[in-house]
């Protein structure tokens, strides 16, 4: 079990129609962000966990099943191409 950090969200409901996920990830790495991102789309939901800007774990649950790490990250990058995905 992974216990996620508890705290106040910095941003909520950043839709990918106006948020570049690759640029957001680059910014979080540059800022050495520690925390997690939650992603929601009609295809599934996932989490990207970061420590000091480095991805430590990724998980996504879709209708195809639950995926982790590299496979999950690939699927997340496909999900964020949809304009109604929220971060």
N, CA, C and O atoms as CSV, one atom per row, in Angstrom:
chain,resi,resn,atom,element,x,y,z
A,1,UNK,N,N,0.845,-1.168,0.000
A,1,UNK,CA,C,0.000,0.000,0.000
A,1,UNK,C,C,0.893,1.236,0.000
A,1,UNK,O,O,1.899,1.296,0.707
A,2,UNK,N,N,0.509,2.202,-0.796
A,2,UNK,CA,C,1.218,3.480,-0.815
A,2,UNK,C,C,0.329,4.499,-0.127
A,2,UNK,O,O,-0.815,4.709,-0.531
A,3,UNK,N,N,0.849,5.125,0.899
A,3,UNK,CA,C,0.111,6.189,1.564
A,3,UNK,C,C,0.524,7.507,0.931
A,3,UNK,O,O,1.700,7.871,0.931
A,4,UNK,N,N,-0.448,8.208,0.400
A,4,UNK,CA,C,-0.160,9.465,-0.270
A,4,UNK,C,C,-0.083,10.602,0.739
A,4,UNK,O,O,-0.765,10.579,1.763
A,5,UNK,N,N,0.752,11.597,0.444
A,5,UNK,CA,C,0.841,12.746,1.339
A,5,UNK,C,C,-0.501,13.462,1.420
A,5,UNK,O,O,-1.262,13.517,0.453
A,6,UNK,N,N,-0.759,13.992,2.569
A,6,UNK,CA,C,-1.994,14.728,2.779
A,6,UNK,C,C,-1.666,16.208,2.775
A,6,UNK,O,O,-0.676,16.629,3.373
A,7,UNK,N,N,-2.465,16.976,2.124
A,7,UNK,CA,C,-2.240,18.416,2.102
A,7,UNK,C,C,-3.271,19.105,1.243
A,7,UNK,O,O,-4.156,18.473,0.667
A,8,UNK,N,N,-3.138,20.397,1.172
A,8,UNK,CA,C,-4.062,21.211,0.399
A,8,UNK,C,C,-3.658,21.181,-1.080
A,8,UNK,O,O,-2.488,21.395,-1.397
A,9,UNK,N,N,-4.597,20.923,-1.981
A,9,UNK,CA,C,-4.262,20.927,-3.413
A,9,UNK,C,C,-3.748,22.295,-3.859
A,9,UNK,O,O,-4.241,23.332,-3.415
A,10,UNK,N,N,-2.764,22.279,-4.730
A,10,UNK,CA,C,-2.238,23.523,-5.284
A,10,UNK,C,C,-3.135,23.980,-6.423
A,10,UNK,O,O,-3.519,25.147,-6.486
A,11,UNK,N,N,-3.467,23.064,-7.320
A,11,UNK,CA,C,-4.375,23.334,-8.436
A,11,UNK,C,C,-5.330,22.162,-8.554
A,11,UNK,O,O,-4.995,21.028,-8.210
A,12,UNK,N,N,-6.520,22.453,-9.044
A,12,UNK,CA,C,-7.495,21.390,-9.265
A,12,UNK,C,C,-8.151,21.585,-10.618
A,12,UNK,O,O,-8.283,22.710,-11.099
A,13,UNK,N,N,-8.560,20.486,-11.228
A,13,UNK,CA,C,-9.317,20.501,-12.477
A,13,UNK,C,C,-8.631,21.280,-13.595
A,13,UNK,O,O,-9.236,22.146,-14.228
A,14,UNK,N,N,-7.369,20.961,-13.827
A,14,UNK,CA,C,-6.649,21.538,-14.957
A,14,UNK,C,C,-6.949,20.666,-16.170
A,14,UNK,O,O,-6.360,19.597,-16.332
A,15,UNK,N,N,-7.847,21.114,-17.007
A,15,UNK,CA,C,-8.215,20.322,-18.180
A,15,UNK,C,C,-7.111,20.373,-19.219
A,15,UNK,O,O,-6.491,21.415,-19.433
A,16,UNK,N,N,-6.873,19.247,-19.858
A,16,UNK,CA,C,-5.776,19.162,-20.818
A,16,UNK,C,C,-6.053,19.948,-22.094
A,16,UNK,O,O,-5.158,20.098,-22.925
A,17,UNK,N,N,-7.254,20.443,-22.264
A,17,UNK,CA,C,-7.510,21.290,-23.439
A,17,UNK,C,C,-6.759,22.612,-23.325
A,17,UNK,O,O,-6.510,23.269,-24.335
A,18,UNK,N,N,-6.390,23.015,-22.088
A,18,UNK,CA,C,-5.615,24.246,-21.920
A,18,UNK,C,C,-4.376,24.061,-21.044
A,18,UNK,O,O,-3.717,25.042,-20.699
A,19,UNK,N,N,-4.054,22.838,-20.685
A,19,UNK,CA,C,-2.867,22.552,-19.877
A,19,UNK,C,C,-2.010,21.525,-20.610
A,19,UNK,O,O,-2.484,20.441,-20.948
A,20,UNK,N,N,-0.767,21.865,-20.850
A,20,UNK,CA,C,0.150,20.931,-21.496
A,20,UNK,C,C,0.754,20.019,-20.430
A,20,UNK,O,O,1.528,20.469,-19.585
A,21,UNK,N,N,0.400,18.750,-20.477
A,21,UNK,CA,C,0.916,17.809,-19.492
A,21,UNK,C,C,2.437,17.692,-19.546
A,21,UNK,O,O,3.071,17.714,-18.491
A,22,UNK,N,N,3.060,17.567,-20.733
A,22,UNK,CA,C,4.527,17.508,-20.769
A,22,UNK,C,C,5.187,18.759,-20.174
A,22,UNK,O,O,6.196,18.656,-19.476
A,23,UNK,N,N,4.619,19.935,-20.448
A,23,UNK,CA,C,5.181,21.163,-19.872
A,23,UNK,C,C,4.973,21.215,-18.360
A,23,UNK,O,O,5.844,21.687,-17.629
A,24,UNK,N,N,3.827,20.732,-17.892
A,24,UNK,CA,C,3.577,20.679,-16.452
A,24,UNK,C,C,4.580,19.756,-15.774
A,24,UNK,O,O,5.121,20.096,-14.722
A,25,UNK,N,N,4.831,18.594,-16.366
A,25,UNK,CA,C,5.799,17.662,-15.790
A,25,UNK,C,C,7.204,18.268,-15.772
A,25,UNK,O,O,7.936,18.089,-14.799
A,26,UNK,N,N,7.585,18.975,-16.822
A,26,UNK,CA,C,8.900,19.631,-16.865
A,26,UNK,C,C,8.997,20.701,-15.785
A,26,UNK,O,O,10.036,20.838,-15.140
A,27,UNK,N,N,7.916,21.465,-15.582
A,27,UNK,CA,C,7.889,22.494,-14.543
A,27,UNK,C,C,8.036,21.867,-13.159
A,27,UNK,O,O,8.798,22.367,-12.332
A,28,UNK,N,N,7.316,20.782,-12.902
A,28,UNK,CA,C,7.384,20.129,-11.592
A,28,UNK,C,C,8.775,19.568,-11.328
A,28,UNK,O,O,9.248,19.585,-10.192
A,29,UNK,N,N,9.428,19.075,-12.368
A,29,UNK,CA,C,10.801,18.596,-12.214
A,29,UNK,C,C,11.732,19.764,-11.888
A,29,UNK,O,O,12.567,19.668,-10.990
A,30,UNK,N,N,11.582,20.858,-12.620
A,30,UNK,CA,C,12.416,22.043,-12.400
A,30,UNK,C,C,12.230,22.607,-10.987
A,30,UNK,O,O,13.190,23.058,-10.363
A,31,UNK,N,N,11.004,22.579,-10.493
A,31,UNK,CA,C,10.695,23.114,-9.168
A,31,UNK,C,C,10.941,22.107,-8.045
A,31,UNK,O,O,10.715,22.418,-6.876
A,32,UNK,N,N,11.397,20.916,-8.386
A,32,UNK,CA,C,11.655,19.843,-7.420
A,32,UNK,C,C,10.411,19.568,-6.561
A,32,UNK,O,O,10.488,19.461,-5.337
A,33,UNK,N,N,9.280,19.459,-7.236
A,33,UNK,CA,C,7.992,19.247,-6.582
A,33,UNK,C,C,7.921,17.865,-5.945
A,33,UNK,O,O,8.320,16.870,-6.551
A,34,UNK,N,N,7.413,17.814,-4.725
A,34,UNK,CA,C,7.132,16.553,-4.043
A,34,UNK,C,C,5.639,16.501,-3.782
A,34,UNK,O,O,5.070,17.406,-3.171
A,35,UNK,N,N,5.015,15.441,-4.246
A,35,UNK,CA,C,3.574,15.278,-4.103
A,35,UNK,C,C,3.064,14.367,-5.195
A,35,UNK,O,O,3.790,13.501,-5.684
A,36,UNK,N,N,1.819,14.562,-5.574
A,36,UNK,CA,C,1.270,13.704,-6.622
A,36,UNK,C,C,0.256,14.450,-7.474
A,36,UNK,O,O,-0.334,15.446,-7.056
A,37,UNK,N,N,0.077,13.936,-8.678
A,37,UNK,CA,C,-0.938,14.423,-9.600
A,37,UNK,C,C,-2.005,13.351,-9.718
A,37,UNK,O,O,-1.697,12.162,-9.789
A,38,UNK,N,N,-3.249,13.771,-9.736
A,38,UNK,CA,C,-4.352,12.855,-10.010
A,38,UNK,C,C,-4.900,13.204,-11.381
A,38,UNK,O,O,-5.118,14.376,-11.689
A,39,UNK,N,N,-5.120,12.202,-12.191
A,39,UNK,CA,C,-5.669,12.405,-13.527
A,39,UNK,C,C,-6.994,11.674,-13.641
A,39,UNK,O,O,-7.136,10.543,-13.176
A,40,UNK,N,N,-7.965,12.331,-14.266
A,40,UNK,CA,C,-9.281,11.731,-14.467
A,40,UNK,C,C,-9.681,11.929,-15.919
A,40,UNK,O,O,-9.556,13.028,-16.461
A,41,UNK,N,N,-10.156,10.879,-16.538
A,41,UNK,CA,C,-10.733,10.981,-17.875
A,41,UNK,C,C,-11.846,9.955,-17.974
A,41,UNK,O,O,-12.039,9.141,-17.071
A,42,UNK,N,N,-12.568,10.002,-19.067
A,42,UNK,CA,C,-13.651,9.037,-19.242
A,42,UNK,C,C,-13.100,7.626,-19.401
A,42,UNK,O,O,-13.837,6.652,-19.249
A,43,UNK,N,N,-11.800,7.509,-19.709
A,43,UNK,CA,C,-11.175,6.202,-19.914
A,43,UNK,C,C,-10.611,5.595,-18.634
A,43,UNK,O,O,-10.335,4.396,-18.587
A,44,UNK,N,N,-10.437,6.417,-17.590
A,44,UNK,CA,C,-9.870,5.895,-16.356
A,44,UNK,C,C,-9.316,6.992,-15.477
A,44,UNK,O,O,-9.541,8.179,-15.717
A,45,UNK,N,N,-8.586,6.578,-14.452
A,45,UNK,CA,C,-7.980,7.543,-13.531
A,45,UNK,C,C,-6.598,7.039,-13.133
A,45,UNK,O,O,-6.321,5.840,-13.153
A,46,UNK,N,N,-5.743,7.986,-12.773
A,46,UNK,CA,C,-4.390,7.599,-12.409
A,46,UNK,C,C,-3.727,8.587,-11.479
A,46,UNK,O,O,-4.246,9.670,-11.210
A,47,UNK,N,N,-2.570,8.187,-10.997
A,47,UNK,CA,C,-1.769,9.037,-10.121
A,47,UNK,C,C,-0.317,8.966,-10.564
A,47,UNK,O,O,0.186,7.909,-10.943
A,48,UNK,N,N,0.347,10.118,-10.507
A,48,UNK,CA,C,1.782,10.212,-10.750
A,48,UNK,C,C,2.374,10.768,-9.464
A,48,UNK,O,O,2.035,11.877,-9.050
A,49,UNK,N,N,3.255,10.006,-8.833
A,49,UNK,CA,C,3.854,10.410,-7.562
A,49,UNK,C,C,5.270,10.893,-7.834
A,49,UNK,O,O,6.055,10.232,-8.513
A,50,UNK,N,N,5.579,12.074,-7.280
A,50,UNK,CA,C,6.892,12.677,-7.501
A,50,UNK,C,C,7.575,12.980,-6.174
A,50,UNK,O,O,6.926,13.331,-5.189
A,51,UNK,N,N,8.881,12.838,-6.169
A,51,UNK,CA,C,9.693,13.241,-5.024
A,51,UNK,C,C,10.811,14.116,-5.568
A,51,UNK,O,O,11.640,13.672,-6.363
A,52,UNK,N,N,10.815,15.358,-5.127
A,52,UNK,CA,C,11.801,16.343,-5.573
A,52,UNK,C,C,11.866,16.411,-7.100
A,52,UNK,O,O,12.943,16.504,-7.687
A,53,UNK,N,N,10.685,16.362,-7.730
A,53,UNK,CA,C,10.584,16.512,-9.172
A,53,UNK,C,C,10.796,15.256,-9.984
A,53,UNK,O,O,10.642,15.281,-11.206
A,54,UNK,N,N,11.142,14.165,-9.342
A,54,UNK,CA,C,11.406,12.904,-10.033
A,54,UNK,C,C,10.219,11.962,-9.826
A,54,UNK,O,O,9.744,11.791,-8.703
A,55,UNK,N,N,9.751,11.362,-10.903
A,55,UNK,CA,C,8.646,10.406,-10.806
A,55,UNK,C,C,9.123,9.166,-10.060
A,55,UNK,O,O,10.115,8.543,-10.437
A,56,UNK,N,N,8.405,8.819,-8.999
A,56,UNK,CA,C,8.758,7.629,-8.228
A,56,UNK,C,C,7.786,6.475,-8.461
A,56,UNK,O,O,8.161,5.312,-8.315
A,57,UNK,N,N,6.546,6.789,-8.821
A,57,UNK,CA,C,5.563,5.731,-9.045
A,57,UNK,C,C,4.425,6.290,-9.884
A,57,UNK,O,O,4.047,7.454,-9.754
A,58,UNK,N,N,3.891,5.442,-10.741
A,58,UNK,CA,C,2.746,5.807,-11.579
A,58,UNK,C,C,1.776,4.635,-11.568
A,58,UNK,O,O,2.180,3.477,-11.672
A,59,UNK,N,N,0.504,4.949,-11.441
A,59,UNK,CA,C,-0.521,3.910,-11.509
A,59,UNK,C,C,-1.719,4.478,-12.260
A,59,UNK,O,O,-2.065,5.648,-12.104
A,60,UNK,N,N,-2.343,3.639,-13.073
A,60,UNK,CA,C,-3.557,4.045,-13.783
A,60,UNK,C,C,-4.518,2.865,-13.820
A,60,UNK,O,O,-4.119,1.718,-14.023
A,61,UNK,N,N,-5.787,3.176,-13.621
A,61,UNK,CA,C,-6.837,2.159,-13.685
A,61,UNK,C,C,-7.739,2.516,-14.862
A,61,UNK,O,O,-8.299,3.610,-14.924
A,62,UNK,N,N,-7.868,1.581,-15.786
A,62,UNK,CA,C,-8.717,1.767,-16.959
A,62,UNK,C,C,-9.651,0.576,-17.085
A,62,UNK,O,O,-9.615,-0.344,-16.268
A,63,UNK,N,N,-10.475,0.600,-18.100
A,63,UNK,CA,C,-11.352,-0.553,-18.323
A,63,UNK,C,C,-10.547,-1.788,-18.710
A,63,UNK,O,O,-11.040,-2.912,-18.614
A,64,UNK,N,N,-9.299,-1.575,-19.149
A,64,UNK,CA,C,-8.414,-2.692,-19.506
A,64,UNK,C,C,-7.762,-3.328,-18.286
A,64,UNK,O,O,-7.271,-4.454,-18.364
A,65,UNK,N,N,-7.749,-2.614,-17.150
A,65,UNK,CA,C,-7.117,-3.125,-15.941
A,65,UNK,C,C,-6.314,-2.053,-15.232
A,65,UNK,O,O,-6.465,-0.862,-15.503
A,66,UNK,N,N,-5.462,-2.489,-14.321
A,66,UNK,CA,C,-4.604,-1.587,-13.549
A,66,UNK,C,C,-3.175,-1.756,-14.042
A,66,UNK,O,O,-2.688,-2.875,-14.203
A,67,UNK,N,N,-2.510,-0.624,-14.281
A,67,UNK,CA,C,-1.147,-0.637,-14.796
A,67,UNK,C,C,-0.275,0.243,-13.917
A,67,UNK,O,O,-0.749,1.207,-13.316
A,68,UNK,N,N,1.008,-0.102,-13.849
A,68,UNK,CA,C,1.938,0.660,-13.023
A,68,UNK,C,C,3.184,1.044,-13.807
A,68,UNK,O,O,3.517,0.463,-14.839
A,69,UNK,N,N,3.851,2.050,-13.263
A,69,UNK,CA,C,5.156,2.525,-13.711
A,69,UNK,C,C,5.225,2.826,-15.204
A,69,UNK,O,O,4.392,3.592,-15.690
A,70,UNK,N,N,6.173,2.264,-15.962
A,70,UNK,CA,C,6.389,2.684,-17.352
A,70,UNK,C,C,5.158,2.494,-18.231
A,70,UNK,O,O,4.820,3.375,-19.022
A,71,UNK,N,N,4.494,1.366,-18.102
A,71,UNK,CA,C,3.289,1.126,-18.907
A,71,UNK,C,C,2.211,2.130,-18.520
A,71,UNK,O,O,1.523,2.670,-19.387
A,72,UNK,N,N,2.061,2.380,-17.224
A,72,UNK,CA,C,1.069,3.347,-16.758
A,72,UNK,C,C,1.388,4.744,-17.275
A,72,UNK,O,O,0.485,5.474,-17.685
A,73,UNK,N,N,2.657,5.122,-17.261
A,73,UNK,CA,C,3.037,6.453,-17.735
A,73,UNK,C,C,2.732,6.602,-19.227
A,73,UNK,O,O,2.262,7.655,-19.659
A,74,UNK,N,N,2.990,5.571,-20.007
A,74,UNK,CA,C,2.647,5.601,-21.433
A,74,UNK,C,C,1.146,5.791,-21.623
A,74,UNK,O,O,0.717,6.577,-22.468
A,75,UNK,N,N,0.356,5.075,-20.842
A,75,UNK,CA,C,-1.097,5.185,-20.948
A,75,UNK,C,C,-1.570,6.566,-20.510
A,75,UNK,O,O,-2.492,7.119,-21.108
A,76,UNK,N,N,-0.949,7.129,-19.472
A,76,UNK,CA,C,-1.325,8.466,-19.022
A,76,UNK,C,C,-1.048,9.487,-20.116
A,76,UNK,O,O,-1.877,10.362,-20.367
A,77,UNK,N,N,0.109,9.387,-20.772
A,77,UNK,CA,C,0.413,10.324,-21.860
A,77,UNK,C,C,-0.606,10.203,-22.996
A,77,UNK,O,O,-0.876,11.191,-23.679
A,78,UNK,N,N,-1.168,9.031,-23.209
A,78,UNK,CA,C,-2.226,8.887,-24.216
A,78,UNK,C,C,-3.536,9.494,-23.711
A,78,UNK,O,O,-4.265,10.118,-24.482
A,79,UNK,N,N,-3.835,9.315,-22.433
A,79,UNK,CA,C,-5.072,9.851,-21.856
A,79,UNK,C,C,-5.089,11.372,-21.896
A,79,UNK,O,O,-6.129,11.973,-22.167
A,80,UNK,N,N,-3.950,11.996,-21.629
A,80,UNK,CA,C,-3.931,13.464,-21.566
A,80,UNK,C,C,-4.045,14.105,-22.944
A,80,UNK,O,O,-4.169,15.326,-23.041
A,81,UNK,N,N,-4.006,13.314,-24.003
A,81,UNK,CA,C,-4.258,13.852,-25.337
A,81,UNK,C,C,-5.733,14.217,-25.508
A,81,UNK,O,O,-6.080,15.030,-26.365
A,82,UNK,N,N,-6.590,13.620,-24.697
A,82,UNK,CA,C,-8.025,13.927,-24.758
A,82,UNK,C,C,-8.273,15.265,-24.061
A,82,UNK,O,O,-7.809,15.451,-22.936
A,83,UNK,N,N,-8.991,16.205,-24.689
A,83,UNK,CA,C,-9.164,17.541,-24.111
A,83,UNK,C,C,-9.981,17.585,-22.826
A,83,UNK,O,O,-9.926,18.579,-22.102
A,84,UNK,N,N,-10.730,16.540,-22.528
A,84,UNK,CA,C,-11.546,16.543,-21.312
A,84,UNK,C,C,-10.886,15.830,-20.145
A,84,UNK,O,O,-11.508,15.667,-19.095
A,85,UNK,N,N,-9.658,15.407,-20.303
A,85,UNK,CA,C,-8.917,14.821,-19.188
A,85,UNK,C,C,-8.594,15.941,-18.209
A,85,UNK,O,O,-8.243,17.043,-18.631
A,86,UNK,N,N,-8.705,15.683,-16.921
A,86,UNK,CA,C,-8.360,16.705,-15.931
A,86,UNK,C,C,-7.215,16.221,-15.057
A,86,UNK,O,O,-7.082,15.035,-14.755
A,87,UNK,N,N,-6.401,17.182,-14.666
A,87,UNK,CA,C,-5.237,16.911,-13.826
A,87,UNK,C,C,-5.488,17.565,-12.483
A,87,UNK,O,O,-4.647,17.481,-11.588
